């Protein structure tokens, strides 16, 4: 399932309330994740701790769901 489809499905089911159209929200979330990943690896302006705080906060604002208390999967977890 694509990020857009997941956001649309959640919105259609009433599980979340999007602050932006699903396509724009998905692009922003994916771009933020990618940019944070780059900066973490390049050791420039974003630390892993900052990314772990920022991305869930933005996702919460975008979806209307409180995600800031959700723990990330362990780094070596198998999906």
C-alpha positions in Angstrom: 0.0 0.0 0.0 1.4 3.4 -0.9 1.6 6.2 1.7 -1.2 8.1 -0.2 -3.4 5.0 -0.2 -2.8 4.4 3.5 -3.7 8.0 4.4 -6.8 8.0 2.1 -7.9 4.7 3.7 -7.4 6.0 7.2 -9.3 9.1 6.4 -12.1 7.3 4.6 -12.5 5.0 7.6 -12.6 8.0 10.0 -9.4 6.8 11.8 -7.6 10.1 11.1 -8.4 13.6 10.0 -6.0 14.9 7.4 -4.8 18.5 7.7 -3.7 18.4 4.0 -4.8 16.4 1.0 -3.5 12.8 1.2 -1.0 13.2 -1.7 0.5 16.4 -0.2 0.7 14.9 3.3 2.3 11.7 2.0 4.9 13.6 0.0 5.8 15.8 2.9 6.1 12.9 5.3 8.3 10.9 2.9 10.4 14.0 2.1 10.9 14.8 5.8 11.9 11.2 6.5 14.4 11.2 3.6 15.9 14.5 4.4 16.3 13.6 8.1 17.9 10.3 7.1 20.4 12.2 4.9 21.3 14.6 7.6 21.7 11.8 10.2 24.0 9.8 7.9 25.9 12.9 6.8 26.1 14.1 10.4 25.1 17.7 9.4 22.2 19.5 11.0 19.8 16.8 12.3 20.6 14.2 14.9 18.8 10.9 15.2 17.1 12.1 18.4 15.8 15.3 16.7 14.4 13.2 13.8 12.7 10.8 16.3 11.0 13.8 17.8 10.3 15.8 14.7 8.8 13.2 12.3 6.1 11.9 14.8 5.2 15.5 15.8 4.7 16.4 12.1 2.8 13.2 11.4 0.6 13.9 14.4 -0.2 17.4 13.2 -0.9 16.1 9.7 -3.2 13.2 10.7 -4.8 14.4 13.8 -3.5 11.3 15.7 -1.2 11.6 18.7 1.9 9.8 17.7 4.6 11.5 19.8 4.5 8.7 22.4 4.8 5.9 19.9 8.1 4.1 20.2 10.1 3.3 17.1 10.9 -0.3 16.2 14.3 -1.5 17.3 16.9 -0.7 14.7 17.5 -4.4 13.9 13.9 -5.5 13.9 12.7 -7.7 11.1 9.4 -6.5 9.5 
